[in-house]
Amino acid sequence: MTTNPLKVQTATSPNSLKEMTTADMAYSVDVILKNFATLTTGTGTVQVNPGVTTGLTSIGGIDDYRLDAAGVGSQVGTTYASTYAQGFQTFYSGFGGAFFTGFFTGTFATNPYSTAFSTNYQTFYGGFGGTIFTGFYVGRANTVGPISYDLWQDRQSVSESLGTMPVKWDALVSGVKQMTDIQLQDTIIEEALDTMVAGGIGSYQLNSSTPAGGTWTSRGAVVDTYAGSSTTYTLWQKTNDTAPTTARPLKHRLNGNVYDLIELTDVEIQAFRTRFQNRILNTGKGLYAFQTSAPGTGTWAQVGIDVLDTERQTFVGAFAGVNATYRGRYVGAGQTTSTTVRLWVRTA
């Protein structure tokens, strides 16, 4: 069984040594997590649409289509073909005030997201020349898009430089002994991981408003836009909170010709942050995923609110007949489909 580091016990006279409790280690955990939360890149961090993704791991995303409101025109087109099945499978009916009086006989515009009806449909004739048209394509009406919002996590190991290790009481030798790095990670580092994934400093969540409790910093955003409205889901990281009571672990020090014990400084405690980052990779705690449901391996918890990936579909009522002419435009609200995506953190 691993014992915790030692601290100075000031409640006795004279001062004495005491094994740290979980509450005592909270100060070291706080120092490590605050140092981690200053990073915007590096092992364990999460980013939205980073400029460089080399070495990063994609953890999910959405493709956002900025869609027309009812009656606003755009077209999604390909080259005209001679039959309905080939030529009119990608036809959108909303022309934003201009009336459609026939079908194009040439080639669609090369820009599939152009919104100018007058420049894209100059040549028409009354029908299909014998082919019976029975309706319009039900599909996505794009004005801009898709715009991808992808989340990435750095899951590359980081070089460690742990520096001076704390000391513990060793019952086998009935004396004070320096901790190994494994003993450090099984105590202070493990507490840091558990604290972060429980919503502590360093943790992330997606939310349309600033989360409660502590200080949260924006690390980018995912935007869902449709029919002229949009919802912004900010990727927040907790970067500060109320500090716990100060209790620093002890270390060996060569003081002249004699070894004594002295508290670690905050800078020395911060050096343990790299072991904390690598333990995210080794244990899985602190890994994130952006998807509809939790991944199958490990225990995961949703962090933040549901992200609705909403897309508006278009539809015009069918009509039939040889050389029939449609005179009008799409004025309805259309069909809206939403996919729920969530940010998950692995907790065990």
Summary of the structure (lengths in Angstrom):
residues: 348
radius of gyration: 30.5
end to end distance: 20.5
largest distance: 105.3
contacts: 1034
relative contact order: 0.23
helix: 16%
strand: 35%
